[in-house]
Amino acid sequence: MNFLFFRLDEWQKYFENVTDGLVALQSTYDVVIGAGGTHGTLADAIAAGLGPDQRVLVVDPFTITSPIVLSEDGWFIEWKPSAIYAQGGATTPGIQVTGDRVTLVNGRFIDFDGGSDVAIELEAAGKNCLVNKCRFSNVDNDIQDDGTNNSLSDNINEV
């Protein structure tokens, strides 16, 4: 009988640990993109009109079929390693940033290889943006920076 209670206690500890981790994740990010998150896609979150200064975590891969235009200021978007953004169709650019102080971290972008395709475009209106630790695979133009005082650091083109 003690064995049964021991096992139940171990399972309870496990589920408490998992659910505590989920609660901590939700308190760290305002928006979680993907299955079980607050929004299905990054475009859905932008269209929801959440306003400036949002912390976003992207957890699922996505095929971009039309440009994702980010015009709000102060968004911080971070991708989980498995959340790969791929080009689908004649999309260019993949993500177009027109807001100020936007941060893109750990994104992985693939197959933007149509000659004039661009994975990330920082428009002239976008100032003081940061693109950090993003990876690009099979991409002709990884980042087009037309903005002012933007920082592009630790990005890599995979071979």
N, C-alpha and C positions, 0 to 999 in steps of 0.2 A: 504494500500500500504506500509506503514511503517513496518507492520508486516512482509511482504515478505522480505524486505531489511534486517531487523533485523535477520531473520532466515538464510538468505544467508551469512550474516556477521558471524554468529555463526558457520556455517559449514566451512567457509573459515578459521576461527581461529582454528577450530578443525583439519583440514587437514594440516595446517601449523605446528601445534604442532606435529602431527604424523610424517610428513615427516622430520621435524627437528630432531626428535628422531632417525629416520633411518639414516640420514646423520651422526649424532654423533656416532651411533653404527659402521658405516663403517669406520669412522676415528679412532676409538679406536682399532679396530681389522684389521689386514691385510687380514685375511681369515675368511669367515663365512661358516660353514659347514651345509648344509641342503637345503630344498626347498627355492628357491629364493636367496640363498647365492652364494658365488663365486665358491664353489665346492659342489658336491653332497655328497661325503663321505670324511672322514679323509684320507683314502687310496688314493683317487683321488688327494687330495691336496699334499700329500707326493710325489706321482708319478709325479706331475707337475714340480718338481725340483725347488721349490721356493727359496731354499737356506736357510741359517741360520737365526736365530733371527726373527721368525715370531710369531705374536700374533694371536691365533686362537680361535674362538668361535664356539662351537658345539651346534646347536639348535634343531636337530631332533634325535629321537631314531634310533638305527641301530643294525642289527644282524651281528655279526662278523663271517664270514665263513672261513677266512684264517687269519693268524697272520698279524697284522698291525705293520710293522717295521719302527721305527722312528730313522733314523741315522743322521739327521741334528742336529747341535748344537744350543742351545739357544731358542728352541721353547717353547712358553707359550700356553698351551691348557686349555681352560676353558669350562665346560659343563653347559648348562642351566639345571634347575631341571628336566625338562621333557625329556631330551636327555639321555635315558638309553641305555647302550651298553650291549647286550645279546649275549651269546654264541650260535652259530648255527653250529651243526655238531661236528666234532672231532677237533675243533680248540684249540690249546694250544701253546703259550700264546695268550691272546687277543691283548694286546699291548706290543710290545717288544722294549725297548729303548736301543739304542746303542750310541746315541749322548750324548754330555756333556751339562750340564746346562739346561736340559729339565725340565719344570714345568708342572705338571698335577694337575688341581684344580677342585673340585666339581663334579668329575665324578661319575656315578653310574653304577655298573657292576653287572649283574645277571646271574645265571645259569652256572657258570664255576664249575661244580660239578662232573667231570668225574674222580675223584681220583687224577690224576696227572695234572689236568688243573690249569692254573694260569691266573688270570685276567690281571695283570701287571707284566712284568718281566724287571728288570733293569739289563742289561748285564754287564759283567766285564768291557767292554769298556765304559759304561756310568758312568761318574763321575760328582759329584756335582749336582745331580738331586734332585728335590723336588716333592713329592707326598703329596698333602695337601687336607684335607676335602673330601676325596673320600668315597663312600659308597659301600658296598659289600653285596649282598643278595644271598643266596643259592650258596655260593662259597667255594670250598674246600681250595684253596690257593689264598689269595687275592693279596699279593705282594711278589715277589721273588726278593730279593736285592742281586745281586752278584757284584755290582759296588763298587766304592770307594767314601767315604764322601757324601753319599746320605742322605737326610732327609725325613723321613716318619712321618707326624704329623697330628693329629686330624682326622684320618681315623676311620671308624666305620664298624663293621660287624653287619648288621641288623638281628633281630630275628623275 
